[in-house]
Amino acid sequence: MKVSANELLLALRAPNSGWLAALICALDEALQDPDFGAPQRQLVQRLLDAGYVPGNVAEAANERLARFEQTVQDLHMMLTAGSEEPIAPAPVRPKLTLCGSVA
């Protein structure tokens, strides 16, 4: 089945397309990862074909995702711990006040 970019772009313009966007972003990342091979793609396809995710699978996936997020956070902390220079906060934008004169 060929993917229609125009159809997807149109679908992403819908106000209720948040989950579609999240899934497409996750899928794009997964497809760029060499560890996400044919066996994993087949598992995802079978879940889509079934139309549901078993509860125990969803729970295990949530636990695995939490461990993955912790690993990413730990790596970030390790990389920034050696930094001697503090990261400067973003500059605060000035507040503009509109003034008018009565002439």
Protein Blocks (a to p, Z undefined) as FASTA:
>chain_A
ZZdfklmmmmmmpmklmmmmmmmmmmmmmmmpmklcfklmmmmmmmmmnopacfklmmmm
mmmmmmmmmmmmmmmmmmmmmpmbdcdddddddddddddddZZ
